[in-house]
Amino acid sequence: MKNNKPITLISLLALFLITSFLRAESDDRPNILFISVDDLNDWIGPLGGHPQAKTPNIDRLAKRGVLFTNAHCQIPLCNPSRTSVLTGKYPHNTGIYYLKTNFRESPVLKESVTLPQYFKESGYTTYAVGKVFHMNPDYPTSWSVSAGGNRNSGEYGPSLKKDDRLSCDDELSATIDPLFDWGVFSDGIEKMPDMESVNWANKTVFNEEQSNPFFLAVGLYRPHLPFYAPQEFFDMYPLDGIQLPATKSNDLEDLSENILKKNSGGQVDHNPFGWNFHRFDWVEKNDQWKQITQAYLASVSFADHCIGLLLDNLEKSKYADNTIIVLWSDHGYHVGEKRVIGKFDLWEESTKVPLIFAGKDILKGKVASDPVGLIDLYPTLVGLADLPISEKLDGRDLSVLLKYSKFEWNTPVLTTVSIGNHSVRDRKWRFSSYDNGDEELYDIENDPNCFVNLAGNAIYQKQVERLKEYIPKNEYPMLYKPGSHFKN
């Protein structure tokens, strides 16, 4: 028996090495290119949110895959939205609603396995560059390699802000938003942080030999404020020809004071964004609406340019045929609609986001109007990689919508802004319920700008009751300290 033991160990080692070699040689697990864009609304060519938007690279990606025209975030604010996406949990189940809460501080998420962490534990090399998580890069738990290491990925945007403002003075911005500014970034396109992120991704991943399948997350900061972009992107949108978003002067007259307070921010103890209406009032009063619309469009086209560089390098690489691409935005953004410039409300422009899947085993050219959420990204990518999907995830696997042309559903998708304030959206309707009992109902099919609130009309009471069933009955306590939202 003694003489046989070394032989047995050697045999087992040899078998392990042969198996590992064969697996490496035949490993056809798909790579994942995970592109997040900050504050990108539906102003892209395929969604038609603005008739002048020029996004040729997003357009070509949509033609290569499945475009969702009715996708919505679960909370229209950076940190909680990204937390929801990357943990696969609704905000009302975790207590994370605001900017400064590290998701690991939630008892629900302290030991949770994030999306990239799951792929890492499944044998993938996970890469991160730019703004992926918000307050917590979660390195090295989630990432094998991170361009920022332990540096807060949120610094990719504000670090671009210059000492001298381009369009808005410091005193005014301090009362509205420290990042409230827009204009031409004159230091050259290569100095834009998003370009640095794209160049790092291309060099580190696509241009190198990968021993394992990879999960590459690239977080683009534009078009987040400040709306700075190089001159060539402003040139795409001559100021004298800019078309302004649809709005009307009495748009808000059919809404209660409570709804306006909830959706403007301010005035409510735990809602820090009181400047949403204030921004628009200032822009309109100072005749800057065309300028800020131009700057947002320029920032969108710059982000599209960055996306194009990623797609070009992937297509030239050996990984082109075995990579799944998902493009998404953490939430939408108003550029004047509902007389708002900003986010963090329960209206269409704030919740609606671009969402495109393309690549290996995904239909080409499908346009899906099914209501879906960013909450669905985690289970969908896991399913597409043929990995087990955890029952702890709140979202749904969208694989059937990505692989079958005639499959569809109409289960409403949920969006939240804080405890007791929720909105549900199906193919035709948007219903919102607030913590004091106020309600909104919009027929999106016939009133896409949400000008007429139908909630008080008895004719539509059945729709209200039906959609109300999707409002959460139980909510996790808010991880927040009143009066210190920037520290929470």
ROKOLFI-917086 format. One line per 2 residues: number of its first residue (from 1); for each residue x, y, z of C-alpha. Coordinates in nm, 3 decimals, m for minus. Example, Ala and Ser with C-alpha at 12.3 -4.5 7.8 and 13.67 -1.06 7.14 Angstrom:
residues 2
1 = 1.230/m0.450/0.780 | 1.367/m0.106/0.714
This chain:
residues 488
1 = 0.000/0.000/0.000 | 0.291/0.234/0.074
3 = 0.434/0.191/m0.273 | 0.098/0.262/m0.438
5 = 0.026/0.591/m0.259 | 0.273/0.810/m0.452
7 = 0.148/0.662/m0.778 | m0.211/0.741/m0.683
9 = m0.125/1.100/m0.595 | 0.072/1.145/m0.915
11 = m0.212/0.995/m1.116 | m0.463/1.228/m0.955
13 = m0.237/1.528/m1.016 | m0.191/1.428/m1.377
15 = m0.566/1.384/m1.422 | m0.625/1.728/m1.267
17 = m0.372/1.892/m1.497 | m0.510/1.719/m1.806
19 = m0.867/1.811/m1.714 | m0.767/2.171/m1.647
21 = m0.581/2.186/m1.977 | m0.871/2.042/m2.173
23 = m1.113/2.282/m2.004 | m0.888/2.578/m2.086
25 = m0.863/2.460/m2.446 | m1.237/2.411/m2.481
27 = m1.359/2.688/m2.250 | m1.637/2.853/m2.447
29 = m1.797/3.037/m2.156 | m1.894/3.382/m2.281
31 = m1.701/3.692/m2.184 | m1.903/3.986/m2.052
33 = m1.857/4.350/m2.156 | m2.057/4.550/m1.900
35 = m2.088/4.916/m2.004 | m2.258/5.155/m1.761
37 = m2.329/5.517/m1.852 | m2.405/5.782/m1.589
39 = m2.726/5.991/m1.620 | m2.799/5.884/m1.979
41 = m3.169/5.926/m2.055 | m3.353/5.816/m2.371
43 = m3.177/6.079/m2.586 | m3.021/5.816/m2.810
45 = m3.101/5.734/m3.171 | m3.284/5.404/m3.114
47 = m3.511/5.544/m2.840 | m3.583/5.877/m3.008
49 = m3.594/6.077/m2.686 | m3.454/6.380/m2.867
51 = m3.483/6.410/m3.247 | m3.135/6.561/m3.284
53 = m2.938/6.312/m3.072 | m2.645/6.160/m3.265
55 = m2.536/5.825/m3.124 | m2.411/5.614/m3.419
57 = m2.227/5.363/m3.202 | m2.519/5.296/m2.970
59 = m2.734/5.270/m3.284 | m2.515/4.999/m3.435
61 = m2.505/4.808/m3.106 | m2.886/4.811/m3.095
63 = m2.899/4.666/m3.448 | m2.667/4.387/m3.338
65 = m2.881/4.284/m3.042 | m3.198/4.343/m2.843
67 = m3.306/4.697/m2.759 | m3.546/4.744/m2.468
69 = m3.764/5.051/m2.518 | m3.937/5.024/m2.180
71 = m3.650/4.966/m1.935 | m3.643/5.144/m1.599
73 = m3.409/5.190/m1.306 | m3.512/5.082/m0.957
75 = m3.415/5.415/m0.801 | m3.312/5.726/m0.999
77 = m2.994/5.814/m0.809 | m2.639/5.692/m0.870
79 = m2.534/5.505/m0.557 | m2.859/5.322/m0.473
81 = m2.924/5.241/m0.839 | m2.582/5.086/m0.886
83 = m2.615/4.904/m0.556 | m2.944/4.757/m0.675
85 = m2.798/4.649/m1.011 | m2.481/4.495/m0.871
87 = m2.642/4.315/m0.577 | m2.964/4.217/m0.751
89 = m3.180/4.361/m0.471 | m3.453/4.626/m0.467
91 = m3.383/4.940/m0.258 | m3.689/4.874/m0.044
93 = m3.535/4.539/0.053 | m3.195/4.683/0.152
95 = m3.260/5.030/0.298 | m3.018/5.198/0.056
97 = m3.188/5.504/m0.093 | m2.924/5.779/m0.096
99 = m2.580/5.879/m0.213 | m2.337/5.821/0.068
101 = m2.442/5.484/0.207 | m2.182/5.212/0.153
103 = m2.385/4.908/0.050 | m2.186/4.681/0.281
105 = m2.332/4.882/0.573 | m2.670/4.728/0.506
107 = m2.722/4.412/0.715 | m2.896/4.266/0.411
109 = m2.592/4.323/0.186 | m2.300/4.288/0.427
111 = m2.223/3.937/0.307 | m2.402/3.949/m0.027
113 = m2.232/3.822/m0.342 | m2.221/4.099/m0.600
115 = m2.261/4.037/m0.972 | m1.889/4.065/m1.055
117 = m1.801/3.874/m0.739 | m2.021/3.587/m0.853
119 = m1.843/3.574/m1.187 | m1.505/3.598/m1.014
121 = m1.593/3.304/m0.790 | m1.704/3.115/m1.101
123 = m1.360/3.133/m1.260 | m1.382/3.465/m1.446
125 = m1.122/3.739/m1.434 | m1.317/4.050/m1.338
127 = m1.195/4.395/m1.446 | m1.327/4.737/m1.343
129 = m1.247/5.085/m1.468 | m1.436/5.413/m1.424
131 = m1.755/5.454/m1.226 | m1.910/5.112/m1.171
133 = m1.997/5.103/m0.802 | m2.048/5.451/m0.655
135 = m1.929/5.494/m0.298 | m1.761/5.157/m0.259
137 = m1.545/5.007/m0.536 | m1.558/4.672/m0.345
139 = m1.202/4.589/m0.446 | m1.073/4.320/m0.424
141 = m1.390/4.132/m0.323 | m1.564/4.192/m0.656
143 = m1.271/4.261/m0.887 | m0.963/4.065/m0.989
145 = m0.813/4.382/m1.139 | m0.933/4.739/m1.082
147 = m0.783/5.042/m1.254 | m0.872/5.252/m0.953
149 = m0.771/5.003/m0.687 | m0.929/5.130/m0.367
151 = m0.989/5.476/m0.510 | m1.350/5.592/m0.514
153 = m1.466/5.541/m0.870 | m1.694/5.842/m0.834
155 = m1.386/6.064/m0.862 | m1.379/5.996/m1.235
157 = m1.634/6.272/m1.289 | m1.579/6.557/m1.043
159 = m1.201/6.547/m1.102 | m1.274/6.694/m1.445
161 = m1.427/7.010/m1.297 | m1.205/7.315/m1.354
163 = m1.126/7.590/m1.104 | m1.305/7.844/m1.319
165 = m1.664/7.768/m1.414 | m1.759/7.783/m1.778
167 = m2.129/7.873/m1.759 | m2.241/7.907/m1.396
169 = m2.072/8.106/m1.119 | m1.960/7.948/m0.793
171 = m2.203/8.140/m0.574 | m2.506/8.029/m0.775
173 = m2.387/7.670/m0.812 | m2.343/7.645/m0.436
175 = m2.717/7.703/m0.392 | m2.816/7.457/m0.665
177 = m2.550/7.189/m0.713 | m2.169/7.210/m0.690
179 = m2.143/7.033/m1.027 | m2.395/7.256/m1.204
181 = m2.193/7.375/m1.505 | m2.156/7.309/m1.878
183 = m1.936/7.407/m2.169 | m1.644/7.311/m2.396
185 = m1.362/7.112/m2.235 | m1.056/7.264/m2.401
187 = m0.776/7.039/m2.274 | m0.817/6.780/m2.551
189 = m1.021/6.463/m2.581 | m0.747/6.235/m2.445
191 = m0.758/6.420/m2.110 | m1.122/6.331/m2.059
193 = m1.135/6.070/m1.777 | m1.377/5.853/m1.977
195 = m1.120/5.833/m2.256 | m0.861/5.722/m2.001
197 = m1.101/5.449/m1.888 | m1.165/5.327/m2.242
199 = m0.796/5.327/m2.330 | m0.717/5.129/m2.015
201 = m0.987/4.872/m2.095 | m0.876/4.829/m2.454
203 = m0.510/4.791/m2.360 | m0.557/4.571/m2.053
205 = m0.824/4.334/m2.178 | m0.889/4.330/m2.553
207 = m0.524/4.366/m2.655 | m0.393/4.106/m2.412
209 = m0.412/3.727/m2.396 | m0.673/3.624/m2.140
211 = m0.624/3.291/m1.963 | m0.981/3.291/m1.828
213 = m1.312/3.425/m1.955 | m1.346/3.787/m1.848
215 = m1.607/4.018/m1.700 | m1.506/4.371/m1.799
217 = m1.699/4.660/m1.642 | m1.642/5.003/m1.794
219 = m1.819/5.291/m1.623 | m1.854/5.609/m1.830
221 = m1.919/5.926/m1.633 | m2.061/6.148/m1.909
223 = m2.329/6.275/m1.952 | m2.330/6.337/m1.575
225 = m2.290/6.699/m1.465 | m2.088/6.907/m1.528
227 = m2.179/6.879/m1.899 | m1.823/6.921/m2.031
229 = m1.728/6.776/m2.370 | m1.462/6.853/m2.633
231 = m1.539/7.113/m2.900 | m1.605/6.863/m3.178
233 = m1.910/6.729/m2.994 | m2.056/7.076/m2.942
235 = m2.003/7.138/m3.315 | m2.244/6.852/m3.386
237 = m2.525/7.061/m3.237 | m2.527/7.426/m3.359
239 = m2.687/7.637/m3.091 | m2.925/7.824/m3.319
241 = m3.080/7.496/m3.434 | m3.127/7.331/m3.093
243 = m3.476/7.189/m3.033 | m3.597/7.211/m2.674
245 = m3.770/6.921/m2.496 | m4.150/6.919/m2.483
247 = m4.302/7.088/m2.181 | m4.584/7.325/m2.095
249 = m4.608/7.613/m1.852 | m4.899/7.467/m1.649
251 = m4.774/7.109/m1.656 | m4.765/7.075/m1.277
253 = m5.103/7.223/m1.192 | m5.274/6.884/m1.159
255 = m5.028/6.767/m0.892 | m5.046/6.810/m0.516
257 = m4.796/7.013/m0.315 | m4.673/6.689/m0.158
259 = m4.598/6.530/m0.497 | m4.410/6.840/m0.606
261 = m4.204/6.839/m0.287 | m4.123/6.471/m0.323
263 = m4.017/6.511/m0.684 | m3.827/6.837/m0.644
265 = m3.627/6.728/m0.343 | m3.573/6.989/m0.070
267 = m3.861/7.060/0.169 | m3.858/6.693/0.276
269 = m3.622/6.588/0.555 | m3.463/6.294/0.381
271 = m3.466/6.417/0.020 | m3.151/6.620/m0.061
273 = m3.238/6.724/m0.415 | m3.435/7.043/m0.365
275 = m3.258/7.200/m0.658 | m3.436/7.011/m0.940
277 = m3.695/7.282/m1.004 | m3.451/7.553/m0.896
279 = m3.208/7.453/m1.173 | m3.476/7.482/m1.440
281 = m3.608/7.811/m1.306 | m3.258/7.960/m1.322
283 = m3.188/7.820/m1.671 | m3.518/7.952/m1.806
285 = m3.483/8.293/m1.640 | m3.128/8.337/m1.773
287 = m3.211/8.213/m2.123 | m2.974/7.916/m2.095
289 = m3.208/7.630/m2.185 | m3.072/7.591/m2.537
291 = m2.715/7.606/m2.406 | m2.764/7.336/m2.144
293 = m2.958/7.119/m2.392 | m2.672/7.154/m2.639
295 = m2.420/7.063/m2.369 | m2.615/6.755/m2.262
297 = m2.643/6.639/m2.624 | m2.269/6.698/m2.674
299 = m2.195/6.495/m2.360 | m2.418/6.212/m2.486
301 = m2.235/6.206/m2.820 | m1.901/6.204/m2.641
303 = m2.013/5.903/m2.436 | m2.125/5.739/m2.760
305 = m1.777/5.801/m2.905 | m1.622/5.620/m2.607
307 = m1.862/5.329/m2.653 | m1.760/5.312/m3.020
309 = m1.393/5.278/m2.926 | m1.476/4.986/m2.698
311 = m1.685/4.814/m2.965 | m1.418/4.869/m3.231
313 = m1.145/4.714/m3.019 | m1.362/4.421/m2.916
315 = m1.452/4.354/m3.280 | m1.083/4.350/m3.377
317 = m0.992/4.113/m3.095 | m1.006/3.734/m3.074
319 = m1.292/3.769/m2.825 | m1.543/3.924/m3.065
321 = m1.750/3.612/m3.127 | m1.762/3.495/m2.768
323 = m1.859/3.808/m2.579 | m2.195/3.928/m2.446
325 = m2.235/4.305/m2.435 | m2.478/4.488/m2.211
327 = m2.515/4.866/m2.224 | m2.718/5.040/m1.953
329 = m2.757/5.368/m1.769 | m2.802/5.397/m1.394
331 = m3.110/5.622/m1.439 | m3.258/5.884/m1.670
333 = m3.237/6.262/m1.656 | m3.463/6.562/m1.717
335 = m3.334/6.846/m1.934 | m3.644/7.058/m1.888
337 = m3.923/6.800/m1.908 | m4.174/6.847/m1.623
339 = m3.991/7.179/m1.570 | m3.704/6.991/m1.407
341 = m3.332/6.967/m1.471 | m3.216/6.667/m1.276
343 = m3.327/6.325/m1.153 | m3.452/6.149/m0.839
345 = m3.824/6.163/m0.910 | m4.092/5.917/m1.019
347 = m4.152/6.061/m1.366 | m4.074/5.894/m1.697
349 = m3.764/6.096/m1.788 | m3.600/6.008/m1.458
351 = m3.671/5.635/m1.448 | m3.644/5.534/m1.815
353 = m3.303/5.411/m1.927 | m3.131/5.271/m2.236
355 = m3.079/4.894/m2.212 | m2.921/4.688/m2.490
357 = m2.796/4.329/m2.494 | m2.589/4.201/m2.786
359 = m2.342/3.928/m2.868 | m2.322/3.554/m2.836
361 = m2.657/3.369/m2.868 | m2.862/3.691/m2.857
363 = m3.113/3.787/m3.127 | m3.013/4.061/m3.368
365 = m3.234/4.360/m3.436 | m3.513/4.283/m3.190
367 = m3.694/4.581/m3.036 | m3.870/4.481/m2.714
369 = m4.134/4.697/m2.545 | m4.170/4.462/m2.245
371 = m4.141/4.644/m1.910 | m3.806/4.542/m1.761
373 = m3.576/4.677/m1.493 | m3.207/4.713/m1.422
375 = m3.279/4.472/m1.136 | m3.295/4.205/m1.408
377 = m2.932/4.245/m1.521 | m2.782/4.021/m1.252
379 = m2.996/3.709/m1.312 | m2.990/3.762/m1.690
381 = m2.612/3.774/m1.723 | m2.577/3.477/m1.491
383 = m2.831/3.286/m1.700 | m2.661/3.377/m2.028
385 = m2.334/3.243/m1.887 | m2.514/2.918/m1.802
387 = m2.445/2.958/m1.431 | m2.692/2.877/m1.149
389 = m2.921/3.170/m1.067 | m2.961/3.239/m0.696
391 = m3.314/3.246/m0.557 | m3.205/3.541/m0.339
393 = m3.206/3.777/m0.638 | m3.508/4.003/m0.679
395 = m3.495/4.037/m1.058 | m3.601/3.818/m1.348
397 = m3.391/3.639/m1.609 | m3.455/3.816/m1.941
399 = m3.296/3.537/m2.147 | m3.625/3.432/m2.304
401 = m3.674/3.787/m2.436 | m3.319/3.786/m2.573
403 = m3.339/3.451/m2.748 | m3.698/3.424/m2.873
405 = m3.847/3.681/m3.107 | m4.214/3.631/m3.014
407 = m4.185/3.590/m2.637 | m4.322/3.886/m2.436
409 = m4.453/3.988/m2.094 | m4.632/4.280/m1.929
411 = m4.547/4.244/m1.560 | m4.494/4.599/m1.427
413 = m4.149/4.717/m1.321 | m4.100/4.902/m0.991
415 = m3.911/5.226/m0.918 | m3.865/5.386/m0.573
417 = m3.733/5.720/m0.448 | m3.766/5.670/m0.070
419 = m3.977/5.480/0.180 | m4.344/5.494/0.082
421 = m4.283/5.656/m0.258 | m4.303/5.415/m0.551
423 = m4.397/5.396/m0.919 | m4.489/5.100/m1.139
425 = m4.474/5.095/m1.518 | m4.624/4.844/m1.761
427 = m4.659/4.867/m2.140 | m4.922/5.140/m2.129
429 = m4.950/5.291/m1.782 | m4.742/5.458/m1.512
431 = m4.888/5.461/m1.161 | m4.715/5.633/m0.868
433 = m4.809/5.622/m0.501 | m4.671/5.855/m0.234
435 = m4.632/5.811/0.140 | m4.926/6.039/0.225
437 = m5.164/5.862/m0.014 | m5.129/6.094/m0.315
439 = m5.132/5.922/m0.653 | m5.046/5.977/m1.018
441 = m5.163/5.783/m1.322 | m5.045/5.847/m1.677
443 = m5.149/5.687/m2.002 | m4.800/5.672/m2.155
445 = m4.931/5.531/m2.479 | m5.143/5.842/m2.546
447 = m4.967/6.092/m2.322 | m4.592/6.015/m2.345
449 = m4.498/6.347/m2.183 | m4.713/6.274/m1.876
451 = m4.898/6.604/m1.899 | m5.235/6.477/m1.763
453 = m5.264/6.306/m1.425 | m5.560/6.066/m1.446
455 = m5.544/5.931/m1.091 | m5.846/6.129/m0.971
457 = m6.069/6.019/m1.258 | m6.313/5.744/m1.159
459 = m6.302/5.601/m1.512 | m5.948/5.480/m1.447
461 = m5.996/5.345/m1.096 | m5.963/4.982/m1.210
463 = m5.619/5.058/m1.356 | m5.517/5.227/m1.030
465 = m5.629/4.929/m0.822 | m5.459/4.681/m1.054
467 = m5.124/4.861/m1.051 | m5.140/4.936/m0.680
469 = m5.098/4.564/m0.616 | m4.734/4.595/m0.724
471 = m4.649/4.859/m0.463 | m4.435/4.706/m0.183
473 = m4.622/4.621/0.135 | m4.307/4.591/0.347
475 = m3.996/4.811/0.337 | m3.658/4.780/0.505
477 = m3.574/5.070/0.740 | m3.385/5.354/0.576
479 = m3.009/5.359/0.640 | m3.005/5.735/0.679
481 = m2.943/6.006/0.935 | m3.169/6.311/0.884
483 = m2.984/6.632/0.806 | m2.666/6.459/0.691
485 = m2.751/6.305/0.355 | m2.401/6.366/0.220
487 = m2.264/6.159/0.506 | m2.524/5.887/0.509
